[in-house]
Amino acid sequence: MGALQTATLMRIFVDEDERYHKKPLFTAIIDVLCERGFGGATVLKGIEGFGSHGVLHSMRIIDVAAGLPVLIEVAESDDKIRDVIPTLREMIPEGLITLERIQMRLLSKNA
């Protein structure tokens, strides 16, 4: 089992409909994280939420809901997180990034 290490959990909240250079914003963010050598990231699609404008986006309003919340989570070293934030600020027109200090343990069957 891997050693316990201190890291940062970054959560990025965006809208599924937002674009960056003609591709979904969340996909563009994942591409940047991958290119910068992050160990992994997960994209989660919300079923309901509202942002700073107070507009509710929900799957229950209509069958094909638009503008649902998307959450990107990544746990990585403080330095890598700090280095990528300026790029994310340029990419994200409106959203939220939260940072939380965590303890993580990398698990592997091969270790």
Secondary structure, DSSP 8 states (H G I E B T S, - for coil): ---EEEEEEEEEEEETT-EETTEEHHHHHHHHHHHTT-S--EEEE-SEEE-TT--EEETTTSSS--S-EEEEEEEE-HHHHHHHHHHHHHH-SS-EEEEEEEEEE---TT-
